[in-house]
Amino acid sequence: MSRMIVTHAVKDVDQWLAYRGKTIEAFAPYATDIFFCTIPEGGNNVAISLNVHDMEGMMAMVETPEHQALVEEAGVIHPPHAMYFEAAD
């Protein structure tokens, strides 16, 4: 399992947060411990942290038209700023 953090900009943070449930549902077959992070000072940069147990499946899922529609509805601005992975020992 790999810890992954993805950062990106959104049009509206509250709109993005309103899609937490749908986002968790979309990623649940591929990841656990999904957290949504915002900047306390404000701004439109956000992050999602997750433990990925099926990276191949998840990467295929994010390319589907259904996921792209969800991302658009949530107000995500693409592409992501960065994708971070937990360093292996």
N, CA, C and O atoms as a GROMACS GRO file, in nm:
protein
  356
    1MET      N    1   0.085  -0.117   0.000
    1MET     CA    2   0.000   0.000   0.000
    1MET      C    3   0.089   0.123   0.000
    1MET      O    4   0.188   0.128   0.073
    2SER      N    5   0.055   0.222  -0.080
    2SER     CA    6   0.132   0.345  -0.090
    2SER      C    7   0.050   0.464  -0.044
    2SER      O    8  -0.065   0.481  -0.083
    3ARG      N    9   0.110   0.547   0.041
    3ARG     CA   10   0.047   0.673   0.079
    3ARG      C   11   0.071   0.770  -0.035
    3ARG      O   12   0.184   0.784  -0.083
    4MET      N   13  -0.035   0.836  -0.079
    4MET     CA   14  -0.028   0.928  -0.192
    4MET      C   15  -0.096   1.058  -0.154
    4MET      O   16  -0.201   1.058  -0.088
    5ILE      N   17  -0.037   1.169  -0.194
    5ILE     CA   18  -0.097   1.301  -0.174
    5ILE      C   19  -0.102   1.369  -0.310
    5ILE      O   20  -0.001   1.376  -0.382
    6VAL      N   21  -0.219   1.418  -0.346
    6VAL     CA   22  -0.237   1.489  -0.472
    6VAL      C   23  -0.281   1.632  -0.440
    6VAL      O   24  -0.376   1.652  -0.364
    7THR      N   25  -0.211   1.730  -0.497
    7THR     CA   26  -0.249   1.869  -0.476
    7THR      C   27  -0.299   1.928  -0.608
    7THR      O   28  -0.249   1.895  -0.715
    8HIS      N   29  -0.398   2.015  -0.597
    8HIS     CA   30  -0.449   2.084  -0.715
    8HIS      C   31  -0.527   2.207  -0.673
    8HIS      O   32  -0.557   2.226  -0.556
    9ALA      N   33  -0.559   2.289  -0.769
    9ALA     CA   34  -0.642   2.406  -0.746
    9ALA      C   35  -0.788   2.370  -0.774
    9ALA      O   36  -0.817   2.279  -0.852
   10VAL      N   37  -0.878   2.442  -0.709
   10VAL     CA   38  -1.021   2.425  -0.733
   10VAL      C   39  -1.084   2.562  -0.754
   10VAL      O   40  -1.031   2.664  -0.710
   11LYS      N   41  -1.198   2.563  -0.821
   11LYS     CA   42  -1.268   2.689  -0.844
   11LYS      C   43  -1.323   2.746  -0.715
   11LYS      O   44  -1.318   2.867  -0.692
   12ASP      N   45  -1.376   2.658  -0.628
   12ASP     CA   46  -1.436   2.700  -0.502
   12ASP      C   47  -1.415   2.587  -0.401
   12ASP      O   48  -1.458   2.474  -0.424
   13VAL      N   49  -1.351   2.617  -0.289
   13VAL     CA   50  -1.318   2.514  -0.190
   13VAL      C   51  -1.445   2.451  -0.132
   13VAL      O   52  -1.450   2.329  -0.117
   14ASP      N   53  -1.546   2.531  -0.100
   14ASP     CA   54  -1.669   2.476  -0.044
   14ASP      C   55  -1.738   2.382  -0.143
   14ASP      O   56  -1.791   2.278  -0.104
   15GLN      N   57  -1.737   2.417  -0.270
   15GLN     CA   58  -1.794   2.330  -0.373
   15GLN      C   59  -1.718   2.198  -0.376
   15GLN      O   60  -1.778   2.091  -0.382
   16TRP      N   61  -1.584   2.205  -0.373
   16TRP     CA   62  -1.500   2.085  -0.375
   16TRP      C   63  -1.529   1.997  -0.253
   16TRP      O   64  -1.542   1.876  -0.266
   17LEU      N   65  -1.538   2.059  -0.135
   17LEU     CA   66  -1.563   1.983  -0.013
   17LEU      C   67  -1.701   1.917  -0.015
   17LEU      O   68  -1.720   1.811   0.045
   18ALA      N   69  -1.796   1.978  -0.082
   18ALA     CA   70  -1.930   1.920  -0.091
   18ALA      C   71  -1.930   1.787  -0.166
   18ALA      O   72  -2.025   1.709  -0.154
   19TYR      N   73  -1.825   1.759  -0.241
   19TYR     CA   74  -1.814   1.634  -0.318
   19TYR      C   75  -1.731   1.527  -0.246
   19TYR      O   76  -1.694   1.427  -0.307
   20ARG      N   77  -1.701   1.548  -0.118
   20ARG     CA   78  -1.621   1.449  -0.044
   20ARG      C   79  -1.683   1.310  -0.052
   20ARG      O   80  -1.613   1.213  -0.081
   21GLY      N   81  -1.811   1.300  -0.026
   21GLY     CA   82  -1.876   1.169  -0.026
   21GLY      C   83  -1.866   1.098  -0.160
   21GLY      O   84  -1.834   0.979  -0.165
   22LYS      N   85  -1.892   1.170  -0.267
   22LYS     CA   86  -1.883   1.111  -0.401
   22LYS      C   87  -1.738   1.076  -0.436
   22LYS      O   88  -1.713   0.976  -0.503
   23THR      N   89  -1.645   1.158  -0.391
   23THR     CA   90  -1.504   1.130  -0.419
   23THR      C   91  -1.458   1.006  -0.344
   23THR      O   92  -1.390   0.921  -0.401
   24ILE      N   93  -1.495   0.995  -0.218
   24ILE     CA   94  -1.460   0.876  -0.140
   24ILE      C   95  -1.520   0.751  -0.204
   24ILE      O   96  -1.454   0.648  -0.215
   25GLU      N   97  -1.644   0.761  -0.247
   25GLU     CA   98  -1.710   0.648  -0.313
   25GLU      C   99  -1.634   0.606  -0.440
   25GLU      O  100  -1.619   0.487  -0.466
   26ALA      N  101  -1.587   0.703  -0.517
   26ALA     CA  102  -1.515   0.673  -0.641
   26ALA      C  103  -1.381   0.606  -0.614
   26ALA      O  104  -1.340   0.517  -0.688
   27PHE      N  105  -1.312   0.650  -0.507
   27PHE     CA  106  -1.179   0.597  -0.478
   27PHE      C  107  -1.180   0.473  -0.387
   27PHE      O  108  -1.078   0.404  -0.378
   28ALA      N  109  -1.290   0.444  -0.321
   28ALA     CA  110  -1.296   0.334  -0.223
   28ALA      C  111  -1.251   0.198  -0.277
   28ALA      O  112  -1.189   0.123  -0.201
   29PRO      N  113  -1.279   0.162  -0.402
   29PRO     CA  114  -1.230   0.032  -0.450
   29PRO      C  115  -1.077   0.024  -0.462
   29PRO      O  116  -1.022  -0.085  -0.475
   30TYR      N  117  -1.010   0.138  -0.457
   30TYR     CA  118  -0.866   0.143  -0.484
   30TYR      C  119  -0.784   0.196  -0.367
   30TYR      O  120  -0.662   0.178  -0.364
   31ALA      N  121  -0.849   0.261  -0.270
   31ALA     CA  122  -0.774   0.327  -0.164
   31ALA      C  123  -0.857   0.336  -0.036
   31ALA      O  124  -0.980   0.324  -0.038
   32THR      N  125  -0.786   0.355   0.075
   32THR     CA  126  -0.849   0.374   0.206
   32THR      C  127  -0.791   0.499   0.270
   32THR      O  128  -0.702   0.564   0.215
   33ASP      N  129  -0.843   0.533   0.388
   33ASP     CA  130  -0.794   0.648   0.466
   33ASP      C  131  -0.782   0.773   0.379
   33ASP      O  132  -0.674   0.831   0.366
   34ILE      N  133  -0.892   0.813   0.320
   34ILE     CA  134  -0.895   0.927   0.228
   34ILE      C  135  -0.924   1.053   0.308
   34ILE      O  136  -1.027   1.063   0.376
   35PHE      N  137  -0.833   1.150   0.299
   35PHE     CA  138  -0.845   1.276   0.372
   35PHE      C  139  -0.843   1.393   0.275
   35PHE      O  140  -0.773   1.389   0.174
   36PHE      N  141  -0.918   1.496   0.308
   36PHE     CA  142  -0.928   1.617   0.227
   36PHE      C  143  -0.865   1.731   0.306
   36PHE      O  144  -0.900   1.754   0.421
   37CYS      N  145  -0.773   1.803   0.243
   37CYS     CA  146  -0.698   1.907   0.313
   37CYS      C  147  -0.714   2.042   0.243
   37CYS      O  148  -0.713   2.051   0.120
   38THR      N  149  -0.730   2.146   0.325
   38THR     CA  150  -0.739   2.282   0.274
   38THR      C  151  -0.636   2.368   0.346
   38THR      O  152  -0.575   2.325   0.444
   39ILE      N  153  -0.618   2.489   0.298
   39ILE     CA  154  -0.525   2.583   0.361
   39ILE      C  155  -0.605   2.673   0.455
   39ILE      O  156  -0.698   2.740   0.410
   40PRO      N  157  -0.572   2.674   0.585
   40PRO     CA  158  -0.650   2.754   0.681
   40PRO      C  159  -0.660   2.902   0.645
   40PRO      O  160  -0.760   2.967   0.674
   41GLU      N  161  -0.556   2.956   0.583
   41GLU     CA  162  -0.556   3.098   0.548
   41GLU      C  163  -0.644   3.129   0.427
   41GLU      O  164  -0.663   3.246   0.392
   42GLY      N  165  -0.697   3.027   0.364
   42GLY     CA  166  -0.780   3.047   0.246
   42GLY      C  167  -0.705   3.015   0.118
   42GLY      O  168  -0.596   2.959   0.121
   43GLY      N  169  -0.763   3.052   0.009
   43GLY     CA  170  -0.704   3.021  -0.121
   43GLY      C  171  -0.772   2.901  -0.182
   43GLY      O  172  -0.856   2.837  -0.120
   44ASN      N  173  -0.736   2.873  -0.306
   44ASN     CA  174  -0.806   2.766  -0.377
   44ASN      C  175  -0.718   2.643  -0.401
   44ASN      O  176  -0.750   2.561  -0.488
   45ASN      N  177  -0.609   2.628  -0.327
   45ASN     CA  178  -0.526   2.508  -0.339
   45ASN      C  179  -0.566   2.408  -0.232
   45ASN      O  180  -0.582   2.443  -0.115
   46VAL      N  181  -0.582   2.283  -0.273
   46VAL     CA  182  -0.627   2.177  -0.183
   46VAL      C  183  -0.544   2.051  -0.206
   46VAL      O  184  -0.463   2.044  -0.299
   47ALA      N  185  -0.566   1.952  -0.120
   47ALA     CA  186  -0.495   1.824  -0.134
   47ALA      C  187  -0.586   1.710  -0.090
   47ALA      O  188  -0.674   1.727  -0.006
   48ILE      N  189  -0.561   1.594  -0.148
   48ILE     CA  190  -0.624   1.469  -0.105
   48ILE      C  191  -0.511   1.374  -0.068
   48ILE      O  192  -0.413   1.360  -0.142
   49SER      N  193  -0.526   1.309   0.047
   49SER     CA  194  -0.430   1.210   0.092
   49SER      C  195  -0.501   1.076   0.098
   49SER      O  196  -0.614   1.068   0.148
   50LEU      N  197  -0.438   0.970   0.048
   50LEU     CA  198  -0.501   0.838   0.050
   50LEU      C  199  -0.398   0.727   0.052
   50LEU      O  200  -0.285   0.744   0.005
   51ASN      N  201  -0.438   0.613   0.107
   51ASN     CA  202  -0.356   0.492   0.104
   51ASN      C  203  -0.405   0.408  -0.013
   51ASN      O  204  -0.516   0.355  -0.011
   52VAL      N  205  -0.323   0.395  -0.114
   52VAL     CA  206  -0.363   0.326  -0.238
   52VAL      C  207  -0.318   0.180  -0.233
   52VAL      O  208  -0.201   0.151  -0.213
   53HIS      N  209  -0.414   0.089  -0.252
   53HIS     CA  210  -0.382  -0.054  -0.256
   53HIS      C  211  -0.396  -0.112  -0.396
   53HIS      O  212  -0.357  -0.226  -0.420
   54ASP      N  213  -0.452  -0.034  -0.490
   54ASP     CA  214  -0.463  -0.077  -0.630
   54ASP      C  215  -0.433   0.044  -0.720
   54ASP      O  216  -0.524   0.106  -0.774
   55MET      N  217  -0.305   0.074  -0.734
   55MET     CA  218  -0.264   0.192  -0.811
   55MET      C  219  -0.306   0.180  -0.958
   55MET      O  220  -0.354   0.277  -1.016
   56GLU      N  221  -0.287   0.063  -1.016
   56GLU     CA  222  -0.322   0.044  -1.157
   56GLU      C  223  -0.471   0.068  -1.180
   56GLU      O  224  -0.510   0.137  -1.274
   57GLY      N  225  -0.553   0.012  -1.093
   57GLY     CA  226  -0.698   0.030  -1.104
   57GLY      C  227  -0.738   0.175  -1.084
   57GLY      O  228  -0.823   0.227  -1.156
   58MET      N  229  -0.676   0.241  -0.986
   58MET     CA  230  -0.710   0.380  -0.959
   58MET      C  231  -0.671   0.470  -1.076
   58MET      O  232  -0.748   0.558  -1.115
   59MET      N  233  -0.553   0.449  -1.131
   59MET     CA  234  -0.508   0.533  -1.242
   59MET      C  235  -0.596   0.512  -1.366
   59MET      O  236  -0.617   0.606  -1.443
   60ALA      N  237  -0.648   0.392  -1.384
   60ALA     CA  238  -0.741   0.367  -1.495
   60ALA      C  239  -0.875   0.436  -1.467
   60ALA      O  240  -0.935   0.494  -1.557
   61MET      N  241  -0.921   0.430  -1.342
   61MET     CA  242  -1.049   0.491  -1.305
   61MET      C  243  -1.048   0.642  -1.327
   61MET      O  244  -1.148   0.697  -1.373
   62VAL      N  245  -0.938   0.709  -1.294
   62VAL     CA  246  -0.937   0.855  -1.306
   62VAL      C  247  -0.941   0.902  -1.452
   62VAL      O  248  -0.964   1.020  -1.478
   63GLU      N  249  -0.920   0.811  -1.546
   63GLU     CA  250  -0.927   0.845  -1.688
   63GLU      C  251  -1.066   0.823  -1.748
   63GLU      O  252  -1.088   0.856  -1.864
   64THR      N  253  -1.159   0.768  -1.670
   64THR     CA  254  -1.292   0.738  -1.724
   64THR      C  255  -1.374   0.866  -1.739
   64THR      O  256  -1.353   0.963  -1.667
   65PRO      N  257  -1.469   0.866  -1.834
   65PRO     CA  258  -1.557   0.982  -1.849
   65PRO      C  259  -1.637   1.013  -1.722
   65PRO      O  260  -1.664   1.129  -1.692
   66GLU      N  261  -1.675   0.908  -1.648
   66GLU     CA  262  -1.752   0.928  -1.526
   66GLU      C  263  -1.670   1.005  -1.422
   66GLU      O  264  -1.721   1.096  -1.357
   67HIS      N  265  -1.544   0.967  -1.408
   67HIS     CA  266  -1.460   1.037  -1.310
   67HIS      C  267  -1.430   1.179  -1.357
   67HIS      O  268  -1.429   1.272  -1.277
   68GLN      N  269  -1.407   1.196  -1.486
   68GLN     CA  270  -1.382   1.330  -1.538
   68GLN      C  271  -1.502   1.421  -1.514
   68GLN      O  272  -1.485   1.539  -1.484
   69ALA      N  273  -1.624   1.368  -1.526
   69ALA     CA  274  -1.744   1.446  -1.498
   69ALA      C  275  -1.751   1.484  -1.351
   69ALA      O  276  -1.786   1.597  -1.317
   70LEU      N  277  -1.717   1.390  -1.262
   70LEU     CA  278  -1.717   1.418  -1.118
   70LEU      C  279  -1.618   1.528  -1.085
   70LEU      O  280  -1.649   1.620  -1.009
   71VAL      N  281  -1.499   1.519  -1.141
   71VAL     CA  282  -1.394   1.619  -1.117
   71VAL      C  283  -1.442   1.757  -1.163
   71VAL      O  284  -1.422   1.857  -1.094
   72GLU      N  285  -1.504   1.761  -1.279
   72GLU     CA  286  -1.553   1.889  -1.332
   72GLU      C  287  -1.662   1.946  -1.242
   72GLU      O  288  -1.661   2.066  -1.212
   73GLU      N  289  -1.757   1.862  -1.200
   73GLU     CA  290  -1.865   1.906  -1.111
   73GLU      C  291  -1.811   1.958  -0.978
   73GLU      O  292  -1.865   2.054  -0.922
   74ALA      N  293  -1.705   1.896  -0.929
   74ALA     CA  294  -1.645   1.936  -0.801
   74ALA      C  295  -1.562   2.064  -0.814
   74ALA      O  296  -1.520   2.121  -0.714
   75GLY      N  297  -1.539   2.109  -0.937
   75GLY     CA  298  -1.465   2.233  -0.957
   75GLY      C  299  -1.315   2.220  -0.957
   75GLY      O  300  -1.244   2.318  -0.936
   76VAL      N  301  -1.265   2.099  -0.980
   76VAL     CA  302  -1.120   2.077  -0.982
   76VAL      C  303  -1.062   2.139  -1.109
   76VAL      O  304  -1.115   2.122  -1.219
   77ILE      N  305  -0.951   2.210  -1.092
   77ILE     CA  306  -0.878   2.269  -1.204
   77ILE      C  307  -0.763   2.175  -1.237
   77ILE      O  308  -0.678   2.148  -1.152
   78HIS      N  309  -0.760   2.125  -1.360
   78HIS     CA  310  -0.657   2.029  -1.401
   78HIS      C  311  -0.548   2.096  -1.480
   78HIS      O  312  -0.572   2.202  -1.538
   79PRO      N  313  -0.432   2.039  -1.486
   79PRO     CA  314  -0.389   1.914  -1.422
   79PRO      C  315  -0.354   1.938  -1.275
   79PRO      O  316  -0.348   2.053  -1.231
   80PRO      N  317  -0.332   1.829  -1.198
   80PRO     CA  318  -0.290   1.845  -1.059
   80PRO      C  319  -0.157   1.920  -1.052
   80PRO      O  320  -0.076   1.914  -1.144
   81HIS      N  321  -0.138   1.992  -0.941
   81HIS     CA  322  -0.008   2.059  -0.920
   81HIS      C  323   0.102   1.955  -0.904
   81HIS      O  324   0.208   1.964  -0.967
   82ALA      N  325   0.074   1.856  -0.819
   82ALA     CA  326   0.177   1.755  -0.790
   82ALA      C  327   0.114   1.630  -0.733
   82ALA      O  328   0.005   1.634  -0.675
   83MET      N  329   0.184   1.519  -0.750
   83MET     CA  330   0.146   1.392  -0.688
   83MET      C  331   0.267   1.347  -0.608
   83MET      O  332   0.376   1.330  -0.662
   84TYR      N  333   0.247   1.327  -0.478
   84TYR     CA  334   0.355   1.285  -0.389
   84TYR      C  335   0.328   1.142  -0.342
   84TYR      O  336   0.213   1.104  -0.320
   85PHE      N  337   0.434   1.065  -0.327
   85PHE     CA  338   0.424   0.928  -0.278
   85PHE      C  339   0.516   0.913  -0.158
   85PHE      O  340   0.626   0.968  -0.155
   86GLU      N  341   0.470   0.836  -0.059
   86GLU     CA  342   0.551   0.811   0.060
   86GLU      C  343   0.682   0.745   0.019
   86GLU      O  344   0.684   0.649  -0.058
   87ALA      N  345   0.791   0.797   0.072
   87ALA     CA  346   0.923   0.742   0.040
   87ALA      C  347   0.938   0.605   0.105
   87ALA      O  348   0.903   0.585   0.221
   88ALA      N  349   0.991   0.511   0.029
   88ALA     CA  350   1.016   0.376   0.081
   88ALA      C  351   1.146   0.375   0.160
   88ALA      O  352   1.239   0.451   0.131
   89ASP      N  353   1.151   0.289   0.260
   89ASP     CA  354   1.274   0.277   0.341
   89ASP      C  355   1.382   0.207   0.263
   89ASP      O  356   1.493   0.187   0.315
   0.00000   0.00000   0.00000
